[in-house]
Amino acid sequence: MRSSEGDREVREISLDELKSLWNQILDLLLESDRIAWLAFFDARLVRLTSNVLTINFSDVTKFGGEHNFSAARNPRHLGLLQKSIKEIAGIDLEIVEE
């Protein structure tokens, strides 16, 4: 769905629609930066509210106990993911990790 917000056009998308595009988004990310792709290929899309996408990396089958690699992820990689989302889905998103 598209709507006007001032002079810019805003596209709204559901979490299910974004999930259906996720492999294309990751493929584009892989083309630009393999390390960024590695940083996000395991991300779980949890919630999409307004322009904020919440992701997490919890996978109880991979690790025992708590794990948090957010400090190891390069902020530049987050920007590349946002750029890939913009190109494939046509939306600007803030991305937060849960």
N, C-alpha and C positions, 0 to 999 in steps of 0.2 A: 504494500500500500504506500502510495506517495502522498505527501501533504506539503503545503508551503509553509515555511517558517521564515518570515521576513522575505529576503531576496534569495534565500537558498532553499533547495528542494530537499526534503527529508524522506527517506525510504524507511518504512517499518517492515520488520521481518519477524517471524515467530522463531522460537528455539528449534522447533522441528524442521522448519525450512533451512535454518542455518546448519543444523546437523546433516541435512541431506546434501549440503554443499561442502561439508567439511573436508572430504577427501580431495576435492578440487582445490580448495584453499591450501591444504597441506602440499599438494603436488606443485602448486605455484611457489609456495615457500621453499620447497626443495630445490626448485630451479634457481632461486636467488641465493640461498644459503643453507647448505646441508646441516650445519651445526644448529641453526635456528630450527630447522625441521626436526632434528633429534630432540631439541629442547621441548617441543610441543606435540610431537606425534602421539604421545601417550596421554594427552590432556583429555579430561572428561568435561564436556559442556554441561554445566549444571543449571544455569539460570540466565535468562536474557530479559532484563527489565529496562525499559527506555533505551538508552544507548550504552548500557553496561552489561558486558558478558562476564559471568562468573564461571571460572574453570577450576578444576582440581585435578590432582594427580594420584589420588588414593586408589590403590589396587591391592587389596588384601592378599591376593594370590602371589604377589611379587615380593613383598617385604614383610618381615615380622616386626612388630613394634612401630613406633612412630618414625616418620621420615618427612623431611622438609627440605627440598632442594631449591626453594625460591631464591635464596641468597646466591646460588650458583648460576642462576639464569641471567644472561646479559640483557640489560635494558634495551640494547640495540635490537636484539632478537624479538622483543615484544613489539617494537615499531615495525619490523618486517612482517610479523604476523598481522598486525593491524592493516598494513598496506595490502597484504594478500586478501584479507577479508573485504577491504574496500573494492579491490579490483574484481573479485568474483561475485560478492553479494551486493555490492553497490552501497554499502553502509559504513559509516564511521563509528567505531565502537571503542569505548574504554574497556580494558580487560583487567579484571581483578582475580586474584587467586584466593581460594577458600582453604 
